[in-house]
Amino acid sequence: MPKVQCIDLGLIDYKQAWDFQETLFKKIIDQKIAIRENDAIDNPLNYLLICEHPHVFTLGKSGKDEHLLLNQEGLKEHEASYYKINRGGDITYHGPGQLVVYPIFDLDQFFTDIHKYMRFLEEAVILTLADFGIDAGRVDGLTGVWIDAQLSTPRKICALGVKSSRWVTMHGIGFNVNTNLKYFSHIVPCGIDDKAVTSMQQELGKEIDFQKVSHTLKEKLANLFEFSLVEEI
């Protein structure tokens, strides 16, 4: 059974968290190379980073600059930063009240199938929402998790974007719990201009226990990916 260390980073600057991801990502890849060269025996430890970010917009490799609707003055006015990053996907927003989860997994220890990996991440969120009385699902041809997914007006509650190299993953989930949804009006979310964005708070009409959602999602991920949690930090 793969071993995963969960690290709660709290509210952390996006670039600081990105740099930390890169450090762990490289550490796992280096150990995999050492194993192949017979310089190491044990499988790398996997990591699950949980955090929130101050207001930030991130643009994936397939995104377009024009999907950010703010200029530099607008970013400053809204106390937001902007990064072009190395995950897949288009533009998204992270901010306080959004549960951000970065699995740094060696998929050689799980399964070597990125499509399955993405669906498992979505399923963990869908199962978490079900525990809170929210029915969610998928929209054909689109990544992420949606409310009223079968209707003509679905609302996106969770975005996904990942990077993988040598079957090691980084980046991951942006799950709207108590997110200030007004910030999504400053982008074309994930490059999709005809779908709404929502949050657990908006769907249930009350502020949600953030730590309870975080704990539930972590349990769903552990069950789906069949990993054991080692020490939590």
C-alpha positions as CSV (number, residue, x, y, z in Angstrom):
1,M,0.0,0.0,0.0
2,P,1.5,3.4,-1.0
3,K,2.4,5.7,1.8
4,V,1.4,9.4,1.8
5,Q,2.4,12.2,4.1
6,C,-0.3,14.9,4.5
7,I,1.1,18.4,5.0
8,D,-1.3,21.2,5.9
9,L,0.3,24.4,4.7
10,G,-2.5,26.7,5.9
11,L,-2.9,30.0,4.1
12,I,0.2,30.2,2.0
13,D,1.5,32.4,-0.8
14,Y,1.0,30.7,-4.2
15,K,4.6,30.9,-5.4
16,Q,5.8,29.6,-2.0
17,A,3.5,26.6,-2.3
18,W,4.5,26.1,-6.0
19,D,8.2,26.1,-5.1
20,F,7.6,23.6,-2.3
21,Q,5.7,21.3,-4.8
22,E,8.6,21.5,-7.2
23,T,11.0,20.5,-4.4
24,L,9.0,17.4,-3.5
25,F,8.3,16.6,-7.2
26,K,12.1,16.6,-7.9
27,K,12.8,14.6,-4.7
28,I,10.5,11.8,-5.9
29,I,11.9,11.8,-9.4
30,D,15.5,11.7,-8.1
31,Q,14.6,8.7,-5.9
32,K,13.0,6.9,-8.8
33,I,16.1,7.4,-10.9
34,A,18.2,6.2,-7.9
35,I,16.1,3.0,-7.7
36,R,16.6,2.3,-11.4
37,E,20.4,2.8,-11.0
38,N,20.3,0.5,-7.9
39,D,21.4,3.3,-5.6
40,A,18.1,3.1,-3.6
41,I,15.7,0.4,-2.5
42,D,12.6,2.0,-1.0
43,N,9.8,3.6,-3.0
44,P,9.6,7.4,-2.7
45,L,7.2,8.8,-0.1
46,N,4.1,10.4,-1.6
47,Y,2.7,13.8,-0.4
48,L,-0.7,15.4,-0.1
49,L,-0.5,19.2,0.4
50,I,-3.5,21.0,1.7
51,C,-3.8,24.7,1.8
52,E,-5.5,28.0,0.9
53,H,-4.0,30.9,-1.1
54,P,-4.3,34.6,-1.0
55,H,-6.1,35.9,-4.1
56,V,-4.3,34.6,-7.2
57,F,-5.0,33.8,-10.8
58,T,-3.0,31.1,-12.5
59,L,-2.8,30.4,-16.2
60,G,-2.1,26.8,-17.4
61,K,-0.1,25.9,-20.5
62,S,-3.1,25.7,-22.8
63,G,-4.5,29.0,-21.5
64,K,-4.8,32.5,-23.1
65,D,-3.7,35.7,-21.5
66,E,-6.9,37.4,-22.6
67,H,-8.8,35.1,-20.3
68,L,-7.6,37.3,-17.4
69,L,-9.9,40.3,-17.5
70,L,-7.8,42.5,-15.2
71,N,-4.7,44.6,-16.1
72,Q,-1.8,45.2,-13.7
73,E,-3.7,48.1,-12.0
74,G,-6.8,45.9,-11.6
75,L,-4.7,43.1,-10.0
76,K,-3.3,45.6,-7.5
77,E,-6.7,47.0,-6.8
78,H,-8.1,43.5,-6.0
79,E,-4.9,42.5,-4.1
80,A,-4.4,39.6,-6.4
81,S,-1.3,38.1,-8.1
82,Y,-1.0,36.3,-11.4
83,Y,1.2,33.4,-12.5
84,K,1.7,31.5,-15.7
85,I,2.4,28.0,-14.5
86,N,3.3,24.5,-15.8
87,R,0.1,22.6,-15.3
88,G,-2.4,21.7,-17.9
89,G,-5.6,23.6,-18.4
90,D,-6.5,27.3,-18.8
91,I,-7.0,30.0,-16.2
92,T,-8.4,29.7,-12.7
93,Y,-8.7,31.5,-9.4
94,H,-7.5,30.6,-5.9
95,G,-8.3,32.5,-2.8
96,P,-9.3,32.3,0.9
97,G,-12.1,29.9,1.5
98,Q,-11.1,27.6,-1.4
99,L,-9.7,24.2,-0.4
100,V,-6.6,23.6,-2.5
101,V,-5.1,20.1,-2.6
102,Y,-1.8,19.2,-4.3
103,P,-1.1,15.4,-4.5
104,I,2.5,14.8,-5.3
105,F,2.1,11.2,-6.1
106,D,4.4,8.6,-7.8
107,L,1.7,6.9,-10.0
108,D,4.0,3.9,-10.5
109,Q,2.9,3.0,-6.9
110,F,-0.8,3.4,-7.8
111,F,-1.6,3.1,-11.5
112,T,-0.1,4.6,-14.6
113,D,-3.2,6.2,-16.1
114,I,-3.6,10.0,-16.0
115,H,-7.2,9.8,-17.1
116,K,-8.0,7.5,-14.2
117,Y,-6.0,9.7,-11.9
118,M,-8.1,12.8,-12.9
119,R,-11.4,10.9,-12.5
120,F,-10.3,9.7,-9.0
121,L,-9.7,13.3,-8.0
122,E,-13.1,14.3,-9.3
123,E,-14.8,11.3,-7.6
124,A,-13.2,12.2,-4.2
125,V,-14.8,15.7,-4.4
126,I,-18.1,14.2,-5.6
127,L,-18.2,11.8,-2.6
128,T,-17.2,14.6,-0.2
129,L,-20.1,16.8,-1.5
130,A,-22.5,13.9,-1.1
131,D,-21.6,13.7,2.6
132,F,-22.7,17.4,2.9
133,G,-26.0,16.8,1.1
134,I,-24.9,18.2,-2.3
135,D,-25.5,16.2,-5.4
136,A,-22.6,16.7,-7.9
137,G,-21.3,15.1,-11.0
138,R,-19.4,15.5,-14.3
139,V,-20.1,17.3,-17.6
140,D,-19.1,15.4,-20.7
141,G,-15.9,16.7,-22.2
142,L,-15.0,19.0,-19.3
143,T,-12.8,18.4,-16.3
144,G,-13.8,19.3,-12.8
145,V,-16.9,18.8,-10.6
146,W,-20.3,20.3,-11.4
147,I,-23.6,20.9,-9.7
148,D,-26.7,20.2,-11.9
149,A,-24.3,18.5,-14.3
150,Q,-27.1,17.0,-16.4
151,L,-28.9,20.3,-16.9
152,S,-28.2,23.0,-19.6
153,T,-26.9,25.4,-16.9
154,P,-24.4,23.4,-14.7
155,R,-22.3,25.2,-12.1
156,K,-18.7,24.4,-11.5
157,I,-17.7,23.9,-7.9
158,C,-14.2,22.3,-8.3
159,A,-11.5,22.8,-10.9
160,L,-8.6,20.4,-11.7
161,G,-5.3,21.0,-13.3
162,V,-2.3,18.7,-13.1
163,K,1.3,18.2,-14.4
164,S,2.9,14.8,-14.7
165,S,6.4,13.7,-15.5
166,R,7.9,10.2,-15.1
167,W,4.5,9.4,-13.7
168,V,4.9,11.9,-10.8
169,T,2.1,14.4,-10.4
170,M,1.8,17.9,-9.1
171,H,-0.8,20.7,-8.9
172,G,-4.3,19.4,-8.4
173,I,-7.7,20.5,-7.0
174,G,-9.3,23.9,-6.4
175,F,-12.5,23.2,-4.4
176,N,-14.8,26.1,-3.7
177,V,-16.0,25.8,-0.1
178,N,-16.4,29.4,1.3
179,T,-14.8,31.1,-1.7
180,N,-15.5,34.7,-2.7
181,L,-17.1,34.0,-6.1
182,K,-16.9,37.6,-7.2
183,Y,-13.2,37.0,-8.2
184,F,-14.3,34.6,-10.9
185,S,-15.9,37.5,-12.7
186,H,-12.4,38.8,-13.5
187,I,-11.5,35.7,-15.6
188,V,-13.0,33.4,-18.2
189,P,-12.8,30.4,-15.8
190,C,-11.0,27.5,-17.4
191,G,-11.6,29.2,-20.7
192,I,-15.3,28.5,-20.5
193,D,-17.5,31.6,-20.8
194,D,-21.0,30.0,-20.8
195,K,-21.0,28.2,-17.4
196,A,-21.4,29.5,-13.9
197,V,-19.2,29.0,-10.8
198,T,-20.5,28.1,-7.4
199,S,-19.4,27.1,-3.9
200,M,-20.6,24.9,-1.1
201,Q,-21.5,28.0,0.9
202,Q,-23.6,29.3,-2.0
203,E,-25.3,26.0,-2.6
204,L,-26.2,25.4,1.1
205,G,-26.8,29.1,2.1
206,K,-24.4,29.1,5.0
207,E,-20.7,29.1,5.9
208,I,-19.2,25.6,5.8
209,D,-16.8,24.1,8.3
210,F,-13.7,24.2,6.2
211,Q,-11.6,21.8,8.3
212,K,-14.4,19.2,8.2
213,V,-14.5,19.4,4.4
214,S,-10.7,19.1,4.3
215,H,-10.8,16.0,6.6
216,T,-13.6,14.4,4.6
217,L,-11.9,14.9,1.2
218,K,-8.6,13.5,2.6
219,E,-10.5,10.4,3.7
220,K,-12.2,10.0,0.3
221,L,-8.8,10.3,-1.4
222,A,-7.2,7.7,0.9
223,N,-10.1,5.2,0.2
224,L,-10.1,5.7,-3.6
225,F,-6.3,5.6,-4.1
226,E,-5.9,3.0,-1.3
227,F,-3.0,4.7,0.4
228,S,-2.0,4.8,4.1
229,L,-1.3,8.1,5.8
230,V,2.0,8.4,7.6
231,E,2.7,11.3,10.0
232,E,0.7,14.4,9.3
233,I,2.4,17.8,9.6
